Amino acid sequence: MKKTRKKEREMLSYEDKPIEEYERDENKKRGKTALPKGKVKVIAGIIIVLVIAVGGFSVWRYISPNALQGSVASSRAKGNGFPVEICGKTVNEGDTWVLNNNFAYVSETHLQVINSNGGLVVDERLSYASPAMEACGNYAIIYDKNGSHFQIENGSGTIYEGSVEDDIFAATINKNGDYAILSKKSGYTAKLTVFNRSHNQHYAYYFSECYATNVSINSDLTRAVVCGLDSRGQYCFQSICA
């Protein structure tokens, strides 16, 4: 049997050929093409930027000003555990929410935000004749159903107080802190006023047939949905585009 002599691998020292040139030649022999150093650095840079961006987005909700403010307020409030006695005689089911991981409620006399230890993060006496609350995320709007005044809360206290021209029917707020108010308007069945998070009017809409009773807005303020009753007493829904 004829023996086949194996091809001997070329043996070189670092002095004979630079290691980069040697590896490039070996890759060529195997049919591989090495990426230029510049492209490798660009790809590595993109990967690092993506990792930082994803990580930053993940932790932002914990280190944002609103989150930190709520956390500091919560940690300072010391309580004696539960049960906790409410202030006021009644609390409607719709007037409760979770703000900055704390329980919030509105009674006929008070707004209170309570942490997991039963401590009062917010304890505010309300001057409204008939207070109501709507909330989303870490924001809440509290308004007077028999008046024109309202206030915006972020879970650690009041961040804005305002009013509209006429009595308020209903109000809503989104997770960004934008809000909308349904109110009376002379010559119309209702008026919708939408405000951005800076408390500037974004747009207004006047109703002539629908007696609006409730409203919802989306996260970018491009659309509102209103429900109510028409002149025949039947339910009506209306979608409004900004």
N, C-alpha and C positions, 0 to 999 in steps of 0.2 A: 504494500500500500504506500502510495506516495504521500509523503508528509507535506502539508502546506505550511509554509513559514509565515508566522504572524508578522504583520507590519509593525515595526517598532515605532513607538511614539517619539516624536522629536523631543529631545531633552535639551533645555536651555537654562541658563542661569539668568538672574536679573540683569547681570552685566551685559549679556549677549543681546537681550531684547527687552524693552520696557514692558511691564506687566499688562498695561492697558492694551498695547499693540498685540501682545501674545493672546489675551482673552478675545480680542476682536477677530484675530485670525482663526482661533478655535471655533468661535461662533459661526464664522463663514463656512468652515468645513462641515459643521452640523446643519447648515441651512438656516441659521438663526441670524437675525439682524438686531443689533443692540440699539436702543433708543439713544439719540443724542443727549448729552448732559443737559442742554437747555430745556428740552421737552420734559425730561424727568423732573427738573426743578419746577417747571410750570405746573405739571400734574400734581406734584407733592404740595405745591402752594394752594391749588384749588381744593384739594382734599382737606388741608388744614383749615382753610376759610370755611368750608362747609361744616366741619366738625364744630368750629367755634360758633357759627351761626345757629346751628341746631341746639347746641348746649345753652347758648344765650337765650334763645326763645323759650326753652324749657324752664329756665330758672327766673325769667323776667317777672312772671306773676307773683313770685315770692319776694322779689326785691324792688318792685315798682313802688313809687311813693305812696300810692293808696294802700298797697298791701302792707308796707312797713308801718305806715301810720296806724292802720287797724291793728297790727300785731302789738305795737307799743302800747296802744290804749288798752288792749285786752290783757296784756301781761300786768298792767298796773292795777287792774280791778280785782280786788280780793273778795271772795265770797265764802259762804258757809255751806256750799253744796245745795242740792235740791231736796225737797220741793222749794220753790220760791213763790212767795205771795205776789200776785199782780196788783198794780195800782189801778184802781177804777173798779167798776161793777161788771162790765162786760167787755169781751174781746171777740170780734167777729172772725170767723175762720179765714176770710180773705185778707184780714189785716195782720197777718203774721208772715215772717220770712226769715231767711238765714243770710245775714250780712257779715262778710269777713269771717265766716265760720262761727258766728255768734247768733243766738236766737234773738229776733227782733219782733216786737208787737206794738200795736197802737190800741189803746182803750179810749173811752170817751174823754179821758182827762190827761193821759200820759203817752209818751213814746219811751220805751225802754229797750236797750240792747243788753243781753245777758250772756256772759261767757260760760265755758264748760264747768267752771267752779261755782257758778251762781253769783258771780260778781257783776256789778252794774258798770258796763262800759259807757252807756249813755242813759241818763235819767233826766228827761225833759218834760216839764209840764206844758201841755198844749192849750192854747187860747181859742182854738176853733170850736164852733158850736157843734159841728158834726164831723169829726176827723175821720179820714179814710187813708189807706196806704196801698200803693202798688209798688212792686219791686222787681228787679231783674239783676242777676249777678250781684255785684257789690254796691248797687245804687238803689235808692228808694225815693219815691215822691210821696209826700204827705200833703193832703189838701183838705179844704173845708167844703163839704158837700152843700152847705148852706151859706157859702160866702165865696169870695174871690181870691183868697190868699192860699199860697202853697209854699213848701220848702223842700229842698233836695238834701238827702242824707247819704253818707258813704260808709256807714257802719261805725264811725268813730265820732260823729257829730254832724251838725248842720253845716253844709258848704255853700248854701245859697237860699235866700228867701225872696219871694216875688209875689206878684199878683197879676190878674187879668182884669178886663173891664167889667165883666159881669159874673154872675154866680156860676160856679163850676158844676157840671154834671158828672164828669169822670175824667181820669187822667191815667197816663201810662208812662213808662220809662224803659229804655233798652239797656243792654249790658255796657254800652259805651258812655252812658250818662246823658244821652239825648232824650227828650221827653215831649209829650203832646198832651194838650188839654182840650176837652170839650166843654163849651160854656154856652150860656144864653147869648142871644144877640137880637136886638130889636129889629123887626122886619123879616127875620129868618127863624127857622125852627131850631137851628143850632149853629155854632161856629167851632171849627177845628183850628187850633194854633199849634204849630210844631216848632220846637226850639232845639238848637244844637247844644252841645255840652258846654259851650261858652255862654249860654243863656241868651243868645241872639235869635230872633225870629227867623226860621228857615222858610216857612210858607204858611199861608192861612187858606181855609176853605169854608165857604158859607153854604149851609143846607137850606133848601126851600121846601122840600117834601118829607125828608126823613127826620123824625124826631130821634136824634142820635143819643144812645145811652152808653156805648162802650167803644173803645178804640184800641188799636194795636199798631205799632210801627216796626219797620224792619231795622237792621243794624246800620245801614248806610243812608237812612232817611229818604230813600227814593220812593217809598210806597207806604201808604197807611190803609188800614181796613177798618171801616166803621159799621157798627150794627145798631139797629134801633127799631122803631115802629113807624109805619106810614100813617096817612090820614084815615085809613080804614081799620087801623089797629092790627095790621099784619106785620110780621117781621120783615125787615129790609136790611140788605147788606150793600155796602158801597165801597169799591176799591178806588183809591185816589193816588195818582202818580204826581210826584213833585215836578 
